Amino acid sequence: MPPKVVAILLLLLSVTISLHHAAGECTETQEAILENCKGYIRKDAPPRKVPAHKSYCCIKVRDVPERDMECIYVLLADQEKDENIEQRILNLKVFCKPVPVMM
């Protein structure tokens, strides 16, 4: 095989592996976020409620690589999407960001 084709195949393989790995980590934390953040993300949750930064909800959000809440939402089943508010799930990325350490 020509070197150019080999390089392209290796690139495609690495992208596929990294996407699969990221989706796997996202799937592992999805259930924990649905359970621990339900008081904020559910459609019947109070409208102005925000999860506490030290809550289990935010701890689980910070377990997701880069706090990728889009990944969490995309993987939800249709029934889970019907029970939760998309924007509130996406907002978890901002509400639960790590606090910078002051030195």
C-alpha positions in Angstrom: 0.0 0.0 0.0 1.2 3.5 -0.7 2.3 5.5 2.4 -0.5 8.0 1.9 -3.2 5.4 2.1 -1.6 3.8 5.2 -1.5 7.2 6.9 -5.2 7.8 6.1 -6.2 4.4 7.4 -4.3 4.9 10.6 -5.9 8.3 11.0 -9.4 6.9 10.5 -8.6 4.1 13.0 -7.4 6.4 15.7 -10.5 8.7 15.3 -12.8 5.7 15.5 -11.1 4.4 18.6 -11.1 7.8 20.4 -14.8 8.4 19.5 -15.7 5.0 20.8 -13.7 5.6 24.0 -15.3 9.0 24.6 -18.8 7.6 24.0 -18.1 4.7 26.4 -17.1 7.1 29.2 -20.1 9.2 28.5 -22.4 6.2 28.7 -20.9 5.1 32.0 -21.8 8.5 33.7 -25.1 9.0 31.9 -27.2 7.0 34.4 -25.4 8.7 37.4 -26.2 12.1 36.0 -29.9 11.2 35.3 -30.3 10.0 38.9 -28.2 12.6 40.7 -29.3 15.6 38.7 -33.0 14.8 38.4 -34.0 17.6 40.8 -32.6 20.0 38.2 -33.0 18.5 34.8 -36.5 16.9 35.0 -39.4 18.7 33.4 -41.2 18.8 36.8 -38.2 20.3 38.6 -38.5 23.9 40.0 -37.7 26.4 37.2 -34.9 28.3 38.9 -33.2 25.5 40.7 -29.5 25.1 40.2 -27.4 22.2 41.4 -25.0 22.9 44.3 -21.4 22.9 43.1 -20.5 20.2 45.7 -23.6 18.1 45.0 -23.3 14.5 43.7 -24.9 15.9 40.5 -21.9 18.2 39.8 -19.4 15.6 40.9 -20.8 13.2 38.3 -20.8 16.0 35.7 -17.2 16.6 36.3 -16.5 12.9 35.8 -17.6 13.3 32.1 -14.6 14.1 29.9 -14.6 17.9 29.2 -18.1 17.9 30.9 -19.5 17.0 27.5 -23.2 17.2 28.2 -24.1 17.1 24.5 -22.7 13.5 24.6 -25.0 12.7 27.6 -28.1 14.2 25.9 -27.5 12.5 22.5 -27.3 9.1 24.1 -30.6 9.4 26.0 -33.5 7.2 25.0 -36.6 9.0 23.6 -38.4 8.5 26.9 -35.5 10.0 28.8 -35.5 13.0 26.4 -39.2 13.4 27.0 -38.7 13.4 30.8 -35.8 15.9 30.9 -35.1 19.4 29.6 -32.3 19.5 27.1 -31.1 23.0 27.9 -30.9 22.1 31.6 -28.7 19.1 30.8 -26.5 21.3 28.6 -26.3 24.0 31.3 -24.7 21.5 33.7 -21.4 22.0 31.9 -21.3 25.6 33.1 -22.9 25.2 36.6 -20.6 22.3 37.5 -17.3 23.6 36.1 -14.3 23.0 38.4 -13.3 25.9 40.7 -9.9 27.2 39.9 -7.3 26.6 42.7 -5.8 29.8 44.0 -2.1 29.6 45.0 
